[in-house]
């Protein structure tokens, strides 16, 4: 979020929604696809407990 790639999800803070959930902006070019792929992969690994 500090780098401008994401923002908090509008439902963040609701009882059944994690306070850590964010929305990642869609990539606009191949370089940004790499960044978003890295972010999503890191998130997936964290969610699986293998970060």
Predicted model as a PDB file, atoms N, CA, C, CB and O in Angstrom, pLDDT in the B-factor column:
MODEL        1                                                                  
ATOM      1  N   UNK A   1       0.824  -1.183   0.000  1.00 87.00           N  
ATOM      2  CA  UNK A   1       0.000   0.000   0.000  1.00 87.00           C  
ATOM      3  C   UNK A   1       0.871   1.251   0.000  1.00 87.00           C  
ATOM      4  CB  UNK A   1      -0.939  -0.005   1.201  1.00 87.00           C  
ATOM      5  O   UNK A   1       0.540   2.247  -0.644  1.00 87.00           O  
ATOM      6  N   UNK A   2       1.963   1.196   0.710  1.00 88.00           N  
ATOM      7  CA  UNK A   2       2.844   2.357   0.767  1.00 88.00           C  
ATOM      8  C   UNK A   2       3.433   2.690  -0.606  1.00 88.00           C  
ATOM      9  CB  UNK A   2       3.966   2.112   1.768  1.00 88.00           C  
ATOM     10  O   UNK A   2       3.759   3.843  -0.887  1.00 88.00           O  
ATOM     11  N   UNK A   3       3.565   1.671  -1.454  1.00 88.00           N  
ATOM     12  CA  UNK A   3       4.112   1.892  -2.794  1.00 88.00           C  
ATOM     13  C   UNK A   3       3.039   2.224  -3.824  1.00 88.00           C  
ATOM     14  CB  UNK A   3       4.874   0.672  -3.242  1.00 88.00           C  
ATOM     15  O   UNK A   3       3.351   2.453  -4.993  1.00 88.00           O  
ATOM     16  N   UNK A   4       1.778   2.254  -3.398  1.00 87.00           N  
ATOM     17  CA  UNK A   4       0.704   2.622  -4.300  1.00 87.00           C  
ATOM     18  C   UNK A   4       0.135   1.489  -5.140  1.00 87.00           C  
ATOM     19  CB  UNK A   4       1.177   3.671  -5.190  1.00 87.00           C  
ATOM     20  O   UNK A   4      -0.556   1.744  -6.127  1.00 87.00           O  
ATOM     21  N   UNK A   5       0.409   0.247  -4.771  1.00 87.00           N  
ATOM     22  CA  UNK A   5      -0.079  -0.891  -5.544  1.00 87.00           C  
ATOM     23  C   UNK A   5      -1.392  -1.440  -5.043  1.00 87.00           C  
ATOM     24  CB  UNK A   5       0.933  -1.976  -5.540  1.00 87.00           C  
ATOM     25  O   UNK A   5      -2.027  -2.242  -5.727  1.00 87.00           O  
ATOM     26  N   UNK A   6      -1.817  -1.023  -3.856  1.00 91.00           N  
ATOM     27  CA  UNK A   6      -3.030  -1.586  -3.264  1.00 91.00           C  
ATOM     28  C   UNK A   6      -3.673  -0.581  -2.319  1.00 91.00           C  
ATOM     29  CB  UNK A   6      -2.715  -2.895  -2.518  1.00 91.00           C  
ATOM     30  O   UNK A   6      -3.081   0.430  -1.941  1.00 91.00           O  
ATOM     31  N   UNK A   7      -4.915  -0.904  -1.952  1.00 94.00           N  
ATOM     32  CA  UNK A   7      -5.608  -0.127  -0.925  1.00 94.00           C  
ATOM     33  C   UNK A   7      -6.434  -1.098  -0.096  1.00 94.00           C  
ATOM     34  CB  UNK A   7      -6.512   0.998  -1.556  1.00 94.00           C  
ATOM     35  O   UNK A   7      -6.735  -2.208  -0.533  1.00 94.00           O  
ATOM     36  N   UNK A   8      -6.798  -0.661   1.115  1.00 94.00           N  
ATOM     37  CA  UNK A   8      -7.612  -1.522   1.974  1.00 94.00           C  
ATOM     38  C   UNK A   8      -8.940  -1.819   1.297  1.00 94.00           C  
ATOM     39  CB  UNK A   8      -7.845  -0.865   3.354  1.00 94.00           C  
ATOM     40  O   UNK A   8      -9.534  -0.947   0.663  1.00 94.00           O  
ATOM     41  N   UNK A   9      -9.394  -3.045   1.435  1.00 93.00           N  
ATOM     42  CA  UNK A   9     -10.684  -3.447   0.896  1.00 93.00           C  
ATOM     43  C   UNK A   9     -11.786  -2.716   1.660  1.00 93.00           C  
ATOM     44  CB  UNK A   9     -10.871  -4.992   0.985  1.00 93.00           C  
ATOM     45  O   UNK A   9     -11.655  -2.511   2.867  1.00 93.00           O  
ATOM     46  N   UNK A  10     -12.875  -2.316   0.985  1.00 94.00           N  
ATOM     47  CA  UNK A  10     -13.949  -1.584   1.667  1.00 94.00           C  
ATOM     48  C   UNK A  10     -14.576  -2.343   2.846  1.00 94.00           C  
ATOM     49  CB  UNK A  10     -15.025  -1.247   0.673  1.00 94.00           C  
ATOM     50  O   UNK A  10     -15.126  -1.717   3.752  1.00 94.00           O  
ATOM     51  N   UNK A  11     -14.502  -3.664   2.848  1.00 93.00           N  
ATOM     52  CA  UNK A  11     -15.089  -4.445   3.941  1.00 93.00           C  
ATOM     53  C   UNK A  11     -14.120  -4.700   5.090  1.00 93.00           C  
ATOM     54  CB  UNK A  11     -15.586  -5.760   3.412  1.00 93.00           C  
ATOM     55  O   UNK A  11     -14.485  -5.341   6.075  1.00 93.00           O  
ATOM     56  N   UNK A  12     -12.891  -4.205   4.973  1.00 92.00           N  
ATOM     57  CA  UNK A  12     -11.901  -4.384   6.029  1.00 92.00           C  
ATOM     58  C   UNK A  12     -12.446  -3.866   7.356  1.00 92.00           C  
ATOM     59  CB  UNK A  12     -10.587  -3.664   5.670  1.00 92.00           C  
ATOM     60  O   UNK A  12     -12.972  -2.756   7.438  1.00 92.00           O  
ATOM     61  N   UNK A  13     -12.310  -4.682   8.378  1.00 85.00           N  
ATOM     62  CA  UNK A  13     -12.766  -4.286   9.697  1.00 85.00           C  
ATOM     63  C   UNK A  13     -14.130  -4.833  10.082  1.00 85.00           C  
ATOM     64  CB  UNK A  13     -12.798  -2.819   9.778  1.00 85.00           C  
ATOM     65  O   UNK A  13     -14.493  -4.810  11.258  1.00 85.00           O  
ATOM     66  N   UNK A  14     -14.891  -5.326   9.111  1.00 91.00           N  
ATOM     67  CA  UNK A  14     -16.160  -5.967   9.446  1.00 91.00           C  
ATOM     68  C   UNK A  14     -15.850  -7.251  10.201  1.00 91.00           C  
ATOM     69  CB  UNK A  14     -17.018  -6.255   8.163  1.00 91.00           C  
ATOM     70  O   UNK A  14     -14.789  -7.842  10.000  1.00 91.00           O  
ATOM     71  N   UNK A  15     -16.761  -7.695  11.068  1.00 91.00           N  
ATOM     72  CA  UNK A  15     -16.461  -8.850  11.931  1.00 91.00           C  
ATOM     73  C   UNK A  15     -15.946 -10.093  11.211  1.00 91.00           C  
ATOM     74  CB  UNK A  15     -17.679  -9.219  12.681  1.00 91.00           C  
ATOM     75  O   UNK A  15     -15.067 -10.774  11.739  1.00 91.00           O  
ATOM     76  N   UNK A  16     -16.461 -10.410  10.033  1.00 90.00           N  
ATOM     77  CA  UNK A  16     -16.048 -11.651   9.367  1.00 90.00           C  
ATOM     78  C   UNK A  16     -14.974 -11.428   8.304  1.00 90.00           C  
ATOM     79  CB  UNK A  16     -17.250 -12.315   8.732  1.00 90.00           C  
ATOM     80  O   UNK A  16     -14.660 -12.345   7.545  1.00 90.00           O  
ATOM     81  N   UNK A  17     -14.406 -10.220   8.239  1.00 90.00           N  
ATOM     82  CA  UNK A  17     -13.410  -9.895   7.214  1.00 90.00           C  
ATOM     83  C   UNK A  17     -12.094  -9.522   7.890  1.00 90.00           C  
ATOM     84  CB  UNK A  17     -13.907  -8.734   6.301  1.00 90.00           C  
ATOM     85  O   UNK A  17     -12.065  -8.710   8.814  1.00 90.00           O  
ATOM     86  N   UNK A  18     -11.016 -10.123   7.419  1.00 88.00           N  
ATOM     87  CA  UNK A  18      -9.686  -9.840   7.966  1.00 88.00           C  
ATOM     88  C   UNK A  18      -9.343  -8.362   7.843  1.00 88.00           C  
ATOM     89  CB  UNK A  18      -8.624 -10.683   7.254  1.00 88.00           C  
ATOM     90  O   UNK A  18      -9.707  -7.711   6.864  1.00 88.00           O  
ATOM     91  N   UNK A  19      -8.644  -7.842   8.838  1.00 87.00           N  
ATOM     92  CA  UNK A  19      -8.198  -6.448   8.794  1.00 87.00           C  
ATOM     93  C   UNK A  19      -7.039  -6.273   7.810  1.00 87.00           C  
ATOM     94  CB  UNK A  19      -7.777  -5.978  10.196  1.00 87.00           C  
ATOM     95  O   UNK A  19      -6.656  -5.147   7.490  1.00 87.00           O  
ATOM     96  N   UNK A  20      -6.484  -7.387   7.333  1.00 85.00           N  
ATOM     97  CA  UNK A  20      -5.326  -7.342   6.440  1.00 85.00           C  
ATOM     98  C   UNK A  20      -5.691  -7.435   4.963  1.00 85.00           C  
ATOM     99  CB  UNK A  20      -4.384  -8.454   6.784  1.00 85.00           C  
ATOM    100  O   UNK A  20      -4.800  -7.403   4.114  1.00 85.00           O  
ATOM    101  N   UNK A  21      -6.965  -7.548   4.636  1.00 88.00           N  
ATOM    102  CA  UNK A  21      -7.358  -7.740   3.244  1.00 88.00           C  
ATOM    103  C   UNK A  21      -7.202  -6.431   2.454  1.00 88.00           C  
ATOM    104  CB  UNK A  21      -8.816  -8.249   3.162  1.00 88.00           C  
ATOM    105  O   UNK A  21      -7.561  -5.354   2.928  1.00 88.00           O  
ATOM    106  N   UNK A  22      -6.662  -6.557   1.253  1.00 90.00           N  
ATOM    107  CA  UNK A  22      -6.453  -5.393   0.385  1.00 90.00           C  
ATOM    108  C   UNK A  22      -6.908  -5.713  -1.037  1.00 90.00           C  
ATOM    109  CB  UNK A  22      -4.961  -4.961   0.392  1.00 90.00           C  
ATOM    110  O   UNK A  22      -7.123  -6.872  -1.393  1.00 90.00           O  
ATOM    111  N   UNK A  23      -7.045  -4.686  -1.818  1.00 93.00           N  
ATOM    112  CA  UNK A  23      -7.315  -4.832  -3.252  1.00 93.00           C  
ATOM    113  C   UNK A  23      -6.062  -4.349  -3.985  1.00 93.00           C  
ATOM    114  CB  UNK A  23      -8.611  -4.013  -3.700  1.00 93.00           C  
ATOM    115  O   UNK A  23      -5.542  -3.268  -3.708  1.00 93.00           O  
ATOM    116  N   UNK A  24      -5.595  -5.162  -4.914  1.00 92.00           N  
ATOM    117  CA  UNK A  24      -4.413  -4.817  -5.709  1.00 92.00           C  
ATOM    118  C   UNK A  24      -4.892  -4.265  -7.045  1.00 92.00           C  
ATOM    119  CB  UNK A  24      -3.471  -6.062  -5.913  1.00 92.00           C  
ATOM    120  O   UNK A  24      -5.791  -4.827  -7.671  1.00 92.00           O  
ATOM    121  N   UNK A  25      -4.295  -3.176  -7.471  1.00 91.00           N  
ATOM    122  CA  UNK A  25      -4.678  -2.565  -8.740  1.00 91.00           C  
ATOM    123  C   UNK A  25      -4.261  -3.443  -9.911  1.00 91.00           C  
ATOM    124  CB  UNK A  25      -4.056  -1.174  -8.876  1.00 91.00           C  
ATOM    125  O   UNK A  25      -3.243  -4.133  -9.852  1.00 91.00           O  
ATOM    126  N   UNK A  26      -5.049  -3.410 -10.964  1.00 92.00           N  
ATOM    127  CA  UNK A  26      -4.771  -4.207 -12.156  1.00 92.00           C  
ATOM    128  C   UNK A  26      -3.542  -3.665 -12.878  1.00 92.00           C  
ATOM    129  CB  UNK A  26      -5.989  -4.216 -13.102  1.00 92.00           C  
ATOM    130  O   UNK A  26      -3.347  -2.452 -12.953  1.00 92.00           O  
ATOM    131  N   UNK A  27      -2.718  -4.558 -13.406  1.00 94.00           N  
ATOM    132  CA  UNK A  27      -1.534  -4.123 -14.161  1.00 94.00           C  
ATOM    133  C   UNK A  27      -1.935  -3.513 -15.497  1.00 94.00           C  
ATOM    134  CB  UNK A  27      -0.574  -5.305 -14.390  1.00 94.00           C  
ATOM    135  O   UNK A  27      -2.939  -3.891 -16.099  1.00 94.00           O  
ATOM    136  N   UNK A  28      -1.111  -2.546 -15.950  1.00 95.00           N  
ATOM    137  CA  UNK A  28      -1.392  -1.875 -17.218  1.00 95.00           C  
ATOM    138  C   UNK A  28      -0.410  -2.240 -18.316  1.00 95.00           C  
ATOM    139  CB  UNK A  28      -1.383  -0.392 -17.020  1.00 95.00           C  
ATOM    140  O   UNK A  28      -0.645  -1.939 -19.486  1.00 95.00           O  
ATOM    141  N   UNK A  29       0.686  -2.883 -17.950  1.00 96.00           N  
ATOM    142  CA  UNK A  29       1.683  -3.257 -18.947  1.00 96.00           C  
ATOM    143  C   UNK A  29       2.455  -4.475 -18.440  1.00 96.00           C  
ATOM    144  CB  UNK A  29       2.649  -2.067 -19.248  1.00 96.00           C  
ATOM    145  O   UNK A  29       2.276  -4.878 -17.291  1.00 96.00           O  
ATOM    146  N   UNK A  30       3.309  -5.064 -19.273  1.00 95.00           N  
ATOM    147  CA  UNK A  30       4.034  -6.275 -18.871  1.00 95.00           C  
ATOM    148  C   UNK A  30       4.885  -6.111 -17.607  1.00 95.00           C  
ATOM    149  CB  UNK A  30       4.916  -6.717 -19.995  1.00 95.00           C  
ATOM    150  O   UNK A  30       4.985  -7.045 -16.810  1.00 95.00           O  
ATOM    151  N   UNK A  31       5.487  -4.960 -17.416  1.00 94.00           N  
ATOM    152  CA  UNK A  31       6.306  -4.743 -16.214  1.00 94.00           C  
ATOM    153  C   UNK A  31       5.434  -4.788 -14.959  1.00 94.00           C  
ATOM    154  CB  UNK A  31       7.053  -3.387 -16.298  1.00 94.00           C  
ATOM    155  O   UNK A  31       5.835  -5.339 -13.934  1.00 94.00           O  
ATOM    156  N   UNK A  32       4.255  -4.211 -15.051  1.00 94.00           N  
ATOM    157  CA  UNK A  32       3.346  -4.211 -13.906  1.00 94.00           C  
ATOM    158  C   UNK A  32       2.765  -5.600 -13.660  1.00 94.00           C  
ATOM    159  CB  UNK A  32       2.218  -3.203 -14.123  1.00 94.00           C  
ATOM    160  O   UNK A  32       2.433  -5.934 -12.522  1.00 94.00           O  
ATOM    161  N   UNK A  33       2.637  -6.405 -14.697  1.00 96.00           N  
ATOM    162  CA  UNK A  33       2.181  -7.787 -14.517  1.00 96.00           C  
ATOM    163  C   UNK A  33       3.159  -8.534 -13.614  1.00 96.00           C  
ATOM    164  CB  UNK A  33       2.041  -8.511 -15.888  1.00 96.00           C  
ATOM    165  O   UNK A  33       2.746  -9.310 -12.753  1.00 96.00           O  
ATOM    166  N   UNK A  34       4.430  -8.303 -13.809  1.00 95.00           N  
ATOM    167  CA  UNK A  34       5.450  -8.935 -12.969  1.00 95.00           C  
ATOM    168  C   UNK A  34       5.285  -8.532 -11.510  1.00 95.00           C  
ATOM    169  CB  UNK A  34       6.853  -8.566 -13.458  1.00 95.00           C  
ATOM    170  O   UNK A  34       5.371  -9.379 -10.621  1.00 95.00           O  
ATOM    171  N   UNK A  35       5.053  -7.262 -11.258  1.00 93.00           N  
ATOM    172  CA  UNK A  35       4.884  -6.777  -9.886  1.00 93.00           C  
ATOM    173  C   UNK A  35       3.645  -7.404  -9.252  1.00 93.00           C  
ATOM    174  CB  UNK A  35       4.778  -5.234  -9.862  1.00 93.00           C  
ATOM    175  O   UNK A  35       3.710  -7.903  -8.129  1.00 93.00           O  
ATOM    176  N   UNK A  36       2.530  -7.381  -9.958  1.00 93.00           N  
ATOM    177  CA  UNK A  36       1.295  -7.936  -9.417  1.00 93.00           C  
ATOM    178  C   UNK A  36       1.437  -9.444  -9.208  1.00 93.00           C  
ATOM    179  CB  UNK A  36       0.110  -7.631 -10.353  1.00 93.00           C  
ATOM    180  O   UNK A  36       0.945  -9.972  -8.211  1.00 93.00           O  
ATOM    181  N   UNK A  37       2.085 -10.128 -10.109  1.00 95.00           N  
ATOM    182  CA  UNK A  37       2.326 -11.567  -9.944  1.00 95.00           C  
ATOM    183  C   UNK A  37       3.127 -11.832  -8.677  1.00 95.00           C  
ATOM    184  CB  UNK A  37       3.065 -12.140 -11.170  1.00 95.00           C  
ATOM    185  O   UNK A  37       2.823 -12.761  -7.929  1.00 95.00           O  
ATOM    186  N   UNK A  38       4.135 -11.032  -8.439  1.00 94.00           N  
ATOM    187  CA  UNK A  38       4.948 -11.168  -7.224  1.00 94.00           C  
ATOM    188  C   UNK A  38       4.111 -10.930  -5.976  1.00 94.00           C  
ATOM    189  CB  UNK A  38       6.129 -10.190  -7.254  1.00 94.00           C  
ATOM    190  O   UNK A  38       4.227 -11.676  -5.004  1.00 94.00           O  
ATOM    191  N   UNK A  39       3.273  -9.907  -5.990  1.00 90.00           N  
ATOM    192  CA  UNK A  39       2.411  -9.609  -4.842  1.00 90.00           C  
ATOM    193  C   UNK A  39       1.421 -10.735  -4.570  1.00 90.00           C  
ATOM    194  CB  UNK A  39       1.656  -8.304  -5.075  1.00 90.00           C  
ATOM    195  O   UNK A  39       1.246 -11.151  -3.425  1.00 90.00           O  
ATOM    196  N   UNK A  40       0.783 -11.219  -5.610  1.00 92.00           N  
ATOM    197  CA  UNK A  40      -0.214 -12.283  -5.440  1.00 92.00           C  
ATOM    198  C   UNK A  40       0.455 -13.571  -4.984  1.00 92.00           C  
ATOM    199  CB  UNK A  40      -0.986 -12.522  -6.753  1.00 92.00           C  
ATOM    200  O   UNK A  40      -0.089 -14.271  -4.130  1.00 92.00           O  
ATOM    201  N   UNK A  41       1.597 -13.894  -5.519  1.00 95.00           N  
ATOM    202  CA  UNK A  41       2.328 -15.097  -5.113  1.00 95.00           C  
ATOM    203  C   UNK A  41       2.729 -15.011  -3.640  1.00 95.00           C  
ATOM    204  CB  UNK A  41       3.580 -15.294  -5.996  1.00 95.00           C  
ATOM    205  O   UNK A  41       2.573 -15.979  -2.895  1.00 95.00           O  
ATOM    206  N   UNK A  42       3.242 -13.864  -3.225  1.00 92.00           N  
ATOM    207  CA  UNK A  42       3.623 -13.684  -1.818  1.00 92.00           C  
ATOM    208  C   UNK A  42       2.407 -13.803  -0.905  1.00 92.00           C  
ATOM    209  CB  UNK A  42       4.303 -12.318  -1.615  1.00 92.00           C  
ATOM    210  O   UNK A  42       2.493 -14.394   0.171  1.00 92.00           O  
ATOM    211  N   UNK A  43       1.289 -13.250  -1.326  1.00 89.00           N  
ATOM    212  CA  UNK A  43       0.060 -13.334  -0.538  1.00 89.00           C  
ATOM    213  C   UNK A  43      -0.406 -14.781  -0.409  1.00 89.00           C  
ATOM    214  CB  UNK A  43      -1.044 -12.478  -1.173  1.00 89.00           C  
ATOM    215  O   UNK A  43      -0.790 -15.227   0.672  1.00 89.00           O  
ATOM    216  N   UNK A  44      -0.369 -15.505  -1.521  1.00 92.00           N  
ATOM    217  CA  UNK A  44      -0.773 -16.906  -1.523  1.00 92.00           C  
ATOM    218  C   UNK A  44       0.107 -17.726  -0.576  1.00 92.00           C  
ATOM    219  CB  UNK A  44      -0.703 -17.480  -2.949  1.00 92.00           C  
ATOM    220  O   UNK A  44      -0.393 -18.547   0.194  1.00 92.00           O  
ATOM    221  N   UNK A  45       1.412 -17.497  -0.640  1.00 94.00           N  
ATOM    222  CA  UNK A  45       2.338 -18.219   0.243  1.00 94.00           C  
ATOM    223  C   UNK A  45       2.064 -17.893   1.710  1.00 94.00           C  
ATOM    224  CB  UNK A  45       3.797 -17.873  -0.110  1.00 94.00           C  
ATOM    225  O   UNK A  45       2.077 -18.782   2.562  1.00 94.00           O  
ATOM    226  N   UNK A  46       1.819 -16.629   1.997  1.00 89.00           N  
ATOM    227  CA  UNK A  46       1.516 -16.221   3.367  1.00 89.00           C  
ATOM    228  C   UNK A  46       0.232 -16.900   3.860  1.00 89.00           C  
ATOM    229  CB  UNK A  46       1.378 -14.683   3.452  1.00 89.00           C  
ATOM    230  O   UNK A  46       0.175 -17.386   4.990  1.00 89.00           O  
ATOM    231  N   UNK A  47      -0.789 -16.929   3.011  1.00 88.00           N  
ATOM    232  CA  UNK A  47      -2.067 -17.542   3.386  1.00 88.00           C  
ATOM    233  C   UNK A  47      -1.918 -19.041   3.653  1.00 88.00           C  
ATOM    234  CB  UNK A  47      -3.105 -17.312   2.285  1.00 88.00           C  
ATOM    235  O   UNK A  47      -2.636 -19.610   4.475  1.00 88.00           O  
ATOM    236  N   UNK A  48      -0.988 -19.662   2.955  1.00 92.00           N  
ATOM    237  CA  UNK A  48      -0.759 -21.099   3.143  1.00 92.00           C  
ATOM    238  C   UNK A  48       0.175 -21.393   4.297  1.00 92.00           C  
ATOM    239  CB  UNK A  48      -0.199 -21.704   1.882  1.00 92.00           C  
ATOM    240  O   UNK A  48       0.364 -22.551   4.669  1.00 92.00           O  
ATOM    241  N   UNK A  49       0.765 -20.346   4.871  1.00 90.00           N  
ATOM    242  CA  UNK A  49       1.677 -20.536   5.999  1.00 90.00           C  
ATOM    243  C   UNK A  49       3.082 -20.900   5.574  1.00 90.00           C  
ATOM    244  CB  UNK A  49       1.149 -21.597   6.907  1.00 90.00           C  
ATOM    245  O   UNK A  49       3.870 -21.393   6.381  1.00 90.00           O  
ATOM    246  N   UNK A  50       3.403 -20.660   4.311  1.00 84.00           N  
ATOM    247  CA  UNK A  50       4.751 -21.001   3.841  1.00 84.00           C  
ATOM    248  C   UNK A  50       5.547 -19.775   3.426  1.00 84.00           C  
ATOM    249  CB  UNK A  50       4.668 -21.966   2.676  1.00 84.00           C  
ATOM    250  O   UNK A  50       6.437 -19.866   2.580  1.00 84.00           O  
ATOM    251  N   UNK A  51       5.233 -18.641   4.010  1.00 66.00           N  
ATOM    252  CA  UNK A  51       5.930 -17.391   3.654  1.00 66.00           C  
ATOM    253  C   UNK A  51       7.297 -17.343   4.275  1.00 66.00           C  
ATOM    254  CB  UNK A  51       5.124 -16.172   4.092  1.00 66.00           C  
ATOM    255  O   UNK A  51       8.027 -16.370   4.087  1.00 66.00           O  
TER     256      UNK A  51                                                      
ENDMDL                                                                          
END                                                                             
